[in-house]
């Protein structure tokens, strides 16, 4: 089972394009072969994952050599980076020649990635430097060690096997009708599953092409899709900017209208942005659901019914169930469609273990089922609707289970709201209350708590109305655009708006 069968065939088709720089499949095979030769038989290597051609070549080269990759976020703080390096103990760090590496990497041998050599060898043969490309390793051997965000402690190293990577990419081939003719366009970071495994390895496994924009902009998306791109990968913050630009950029409307597939992930896409994009372009944005430990679990299918607000149905070979607070499976039926439960999954897409953390690995599973910590409902026909994280997005108020996501979607349709997040706050009577964090569209005239409460109650139900509203100039987000709810706290000197 080769991860990159196209590297072993004659092909002059473009494999990778970053800005004005590109490699065809023959050139990629040669560059990755040189990289593999430099790595040798290391236990694992780190990759300084800048959004560059060198990062993609480094990862492919390491995987050809059968060596696990530890992607490093160039924006990692000193403490986080030190923890990752101590925990994973890479034998070398691969980087683009011009990259300035932090002091924490000083003691680790550095290998600069060369992408400029000629494709002198037969694909799949002996690469320059005498390195013979390894026979395909055991599918259960590690391909990546990707570190979690560390919201509940030091980041954990998620060990992803070659089997898990291949399984997810092949399931997405089925769900998205992904072929060698597709050119994937994105501007995602290359140290996460979304941008690296789906966005780089996905096109290469299909024998297609990646066009990485380097830096996201509506103009860049327009040019890439107009210039041959067929599939766009993005996160909600990117699609929100596209939705905002549609009214003033007719070329963007035409570009999105001509795309075969628009895919959003890493966080829920607000319904209002779904609506604006579909009304302007006639295209529906496909949402999918995954996480570092599971890769991809579900997706709206390319040939399926568009259903904004859902993340589709389980992918091929993925089993998914919802369990209640007692750990009992929520069975199907009319009432089950409204029942909120924790998502648990099993299948070949699952990670192998948390590196050096057998305790955490054991705690993450319920038998053979992985506990995602995500809460959801499931429609009668299998479509999954995420409510939010069990720890931060499920509000238990007055005997009701309330999902933060649906309230956020309603708040974002209010003309006075630019950004919104909803969390739980203590309440002596209800147990927990709904708390809204709002970035006003007009800071000089922000919406009032009573107005927002009435607005939500009119569209959902009275018990889902926000009882406290905090006004913010911005909301904290990570590199993928997810709102960091654990960092939300009242600011000094700010009095929240509260219900009487």
N, C-alpha and C positions, 0 to 999 in steps of 0.2 A: 504493500500500500504506500505509494509515493505521495508525499504531500503536494509535489509540484510536477505532475506528469508532463506539462508543457516544456519544462526545462530540458527534457530528454528527447525532444523532437526538433527537427530543423524548423526554425521560424524566424522571420524578420519582422514579425508584428511587434508593435510597441507593448512592452510589459509595464514600464513605470515612467511616469512623467511628473516632474516636480518643477513647476514654473517653466522655464525654457530648456531645462535639462531633461534628457530622457535616455532610456536604455531599451533596446529590443530584447527578445528572449535569448538570442545568442550572446549578446553582450552581458545580459544579466547572469547567464550561466557561467561565463568566464569570470566576471567580477565576484560572484558568490563563491566560485571555486577557489579563487585567490584568497578570499577571506577564510574559507574553510581550511586552506593550507596553513594560514597563519595561526589559526586556533588550535589545530592539531586535535589532541584527545583530552581537552580540558574537561574538568568535572562540570563546570558551568561558567558562563561569561555574562558580564553586564553589558548593556548597550545604552550609551548616552543618547536618549531617544529624542533628538531634535526632529522637526518636520522636514527632513531632507532625504535625498536619494541615498546617501550613505547609511542612514538608519535602516532603510528597507533592505539594502544589500547586506548589511551586517546581520540582520535577523535571518534572511534566507541562507546566508553562508553558514551561520551557526547551526541551523536546522539541517542543512545538507551534511554537515559534519556529525550530526547526531548529538549536539551539545545543547543543553537547555539554556534559554535566554532569560535574563533578568532585566526587563526594561526599567530604565531610571528616568524619572521625571526631572528635567533640567531645572525646574522651579522648586524642587524639594528643599525644605529647610535643612539646616545643618544637623539637627538632632534626628530628624526622620531619615535622612540619608545615611547617617552613621549607623542607625539601627538596621536598615536594610542591608548594608554592606556586611555588618557583623553577623547577621542572621543567615545570609545567603552565601557568604564567603566566595565571591567569584574569583576565578583564576586570572582574569584579564578584563579590561574594559575596552569596548570597541567604540570609536567615535569618528566623526568627520575630522579631517586634518586641521581645520581652522578652529575647532572648538576649544574654548578655555575651560578646563575642568576644575572643579573646586578642590580645596585642600584635602578633603576627606578621601579623594581618590588617588592622592599622591603615591601611596605605597603599593598600588595595584598596577601591574604591567599594563601599558597602553598599547593598543593596536589601532593604527589609523587605517581607515577603510579606503581602498583604492578602487575607484569606479571608472578610471580613465583608460585602462589597458584594452588591448584588442581581443576580440573573440577568436583566439588562435586554435582552440581545441574543438574537437567534436563535442556537441552537447552530450553530457552524461559520461564523458570520457575522462582523460587525465587533464587536470587544470594546470596552468602555468605554476611553476614552483614545485612540481612533482607530486602534488596532492591528488590521490585517487579518491573520487567522490565515494563516500561510504555507502555500503548497501543499506537499504532502509532499516532503521532500528526497529525494535519491538514496538508495536503500537501502544503498549502500556508505558513505555519510557517517557520521561518528562520532556515536553517541548518548551514550556514557559514556567517561570515562577513570577507571578504578577502580585504585587502587594496591594492589599486593600487600603482604604482611606484612613483606617485607624480611628474611627469616630468613638469607639468604646475601649480604646487602649492602643498599645503600639501596633502598627500595621502588621498584618499576618501575611505570610507568603503562600499564595494559592498555587499549588502545583497542578498544572494542566498537562495532560498527556497528549501525545500525538493522535491517539484515538479520539479524544474529546474534540480536538480542533477539527479533524477530518469529518467527524460525525455532524458537528454543527454546520460546517460550511456546505456539506452535502445536503443536509436538511433544508438549508436556505436556498440551495439550487432548486429544490423541489417547490418550496413555498413561493419563491419570487420568480420562478421560471428563468433563472440566471444562466446565461450562456457565454460562450467565448466571444460573442459579438458585442457584449456589453462593455461600456467604458464607464467605470465608477468615478464620480467626482466627489471630492470632499476636502475639508480643511480641518480635520479632527486631529487632536494630539496622537502621537504614536507610542504612548506609554500605557494606554488603556486597551481593553478588549475591543471596544468599538472601532477605534481608528486603526489599530494595528492588525488584529486577527481578522475582523470582518473587512476592514477597509483596505488592507494591503494583501494579506494572504488569500482573502476571498477571490479577488480578481485573478491572482496568479494561479490559484487552484483550478479555476475555470478555463484558464488559457486566454483570459481577456486582458483588460488594461485598466490601470489606475491613473487618474489625473488628480494629483494633490495640488491644491491651490496655495499651500504655504500659509497664507493668511486669509481668513474668511472675509468676503465682502459680497454684497448683491451684484456688483459689477463683475467680480471674478466668477461667480456662479453663472451669470449671463453668458460670459465669454466661453466658459468651458462647456456648457450645455449646447450653445450654438455651434461650437467647434467640434461636435461629435460625441459629447457626453450623453449617455442614455439613462444613467441611474445616479441620483443624488442621495448621499448620506449626510445627515445633520442632526443636531440636537435642538430642542425647543427654542433656545435663545437665538439660534441661527434662523429657524423658520419664522420666528417672530419678526426679526429684522427684514426677512424677505416679504412677509405680509405687509409690514409698514411701508416698504418701498414699491409695492405693486401699483399704487395709484399714480406715482410719478415716473415710473420706468416701464414704458410699454415693451421695450426689448426684453425685460425680465419676464413679463407676462408671457410673451411668445416663447421664451426659452423654457420656462417651466411647463407650458402647455405641450411642448414637444418632447418632454422627457418620458421615458417608458415607465419609470418608477421613482417615486419620492419616498424616502424612508427616514423616519424620525425615531430616535431612541435615547436611552440614558436617563430620561425623565419624561413625565407625561406632557403631551402637547396640548395646550389649552384649546377648548372647543371653539373659542372665538377665532383663533388662528387657523384651525381647520376650516371654518366657514369662510373666512376671507380668502384663503388660497383657492379653495374649490370654486367659489363664486367668480373669481377673477380668471382662473386658468382652466377650469373644467377638470382638473386633476385632483385626486384624493391622496392625501398623505397617509402612507402605510406606517402603522406603529407596531413595534415588536417589543418583547420583554425578555430580558436576560440579566445576568449579573456575573461578576468575576468567577464565582465558584461553579456556575452552571453553564457558562456561555449562553446560548440562546435557548429559551424554553417555548415561546409562543410567537406567532406573528399573524397579522392579517395577511391573507394570501393574495398574490397578484391576481389570481383568477377567482377570488372570493368576493363576498359582499363587503363593500366599504362600510365600516361602522365606527365613526369617530367616538372616542371615549373608551374604546376597548383596545386590547393588545392582541386580539385575534384568538386563534385556536392553537392547541399544542402542536409543535412541530413533529414531523415523522420520527418515530422511535422514542418520543418523550412522553412519559406518563405524568399526569398532573392531577393532584387532588387537593381539596380544601378540607381542613380539619377545624373543629370548634375548640373552645377553651378547654374542654375535657380531653382533647386529643382524638375525638371521634370523627370519622369521615362524614362529611356532609353529603348525603346522597342526592341524586337528581330529583327533579319534580318542580312543580310550580312554585312552591314556597322556597325551595332551595335557591331559586334565581335571585332572591333578595337576602339570602343568608350570607353574612360576612364570615370568612374563615381564613386561616393562614394557608398560604400556598406551600405545598410540598411537592417535590419533583424527584423523579428517578429516570435514569437512562444513560446511554453512552456519552452524553454531553457533560456529565458531572466531573468535577475535579477529583484528584486522587487523594490529597491530604493537605493540611496546613503544614508547611515546612517546620520541622522541629517542635510541633505542637500536637502531639497525639491526644491530649486532653480536649483541646478545642475541636479537633477533628471528630472525636467520638460524640461530643456534645452537639455537633451540628446535624447529626442524623437521628432519625426516628426509624429504627430498623434500616431498611435500604433506602428510605426517603430522606432527601435533604430538606431541612427546615429553612426556608428562605427568609422568614421574618417579614414577608410582604403579606398584606391582607387584601382580599379580593372577593368579588362575587362572580358567579358563573351563570351565563344565560343558558336557557334550556337547550340551545343548539351548540353549546360548548365555548362560546366567546367569553373571554376572561376580561373582567373589568377590575383594574387595580384600585384599591381604596387608599393605600399608602403603606408606610412601614409600621409594623406593629408597635415599635418603640416610640415613634414620633408623630404618626399620622392617624392613629386610631384614638378617637375621643369617646370616652364612656361617660355620658352625661344623662342623669335622671333615668337610668335604666336603658337608654338607647346607645347603640354603637354607631358612631358618626364618622364617616370618612372625610378627612381634610380635603381630599382632591376635588370632590364634587362642589364643596363650598368655594374653593379657590376658583373653579371654572366659572361659577356664577359671579363672583366678585370681579373677575376680569372682564365681564361684559358691561360693568357699570362705567359710564363715561368719565367718572371722576377718578378711576383707578387705573394706574399704569402697571403696577406689579402687585402681587398679593401672595401671602403665605398664611396658612392657618395651622395653629397648634392648640394643644390642650393647656388650660390653666386651672389651678385649684379653685374649687367652689365648695363652701361649707354645706350647702344644701344639695347640690346636684352631684357632688363628687368631683366632676370636671366640667369646665365650661369651654365654649368655643372662643378662641382668641384669634383675632385677625391682625396681620402685620401688613400695612399698606404703604406703597409708594404712590402719592397722589399724582394725577396727571397735571394738576396745577397746584404747586406747593402753597401758593398764596390763598387758595380757596379749596382746602381739602374737604372731602365728604365727611359727614358727621356719623357717629356711631348709630344713632337712631335711624338715619337714612339708609345706611348699609344693612342694618338688622331687618328693616322692613323690606328691603330689596331682596335679601336672601329668603326671608320667610315667605314672600310672595311667589318665589319660584321653586322652593324646595318644601320646607315644613318649618313651623315656628321653632321647634326645638333645635334646629340647625343654625339659627341666627347667631352672629357673633355678639357676645355680650361685653367684650372688651376690644378696643381697636387701638393699636399703636401705629403712629405715623413715622415713616423712615424715609431718608433721602435715597437709600438703596438697600437691597437685600444681599446678604453674604452668599456667594456662590463659589463652587469649586471649578476646576478646569473644564469640566463637561457641562457647566451651566446649571447643575443641580443646586437648589437652595439649601444652604447649610442651616437647618432649623435649630440644631443644638447651639448655634452661635447667636440666635436671636434672644435678646434680653433688652429690657427697657433702658433707654439711654439716660444719662445723668441729666437731671433737670426736666425731664419730659413726663408730663402727667398723661396717662392713657385716658381715652374716652371710654366710659363705662356705662352700662345700662343702669337705670334706676332700680 
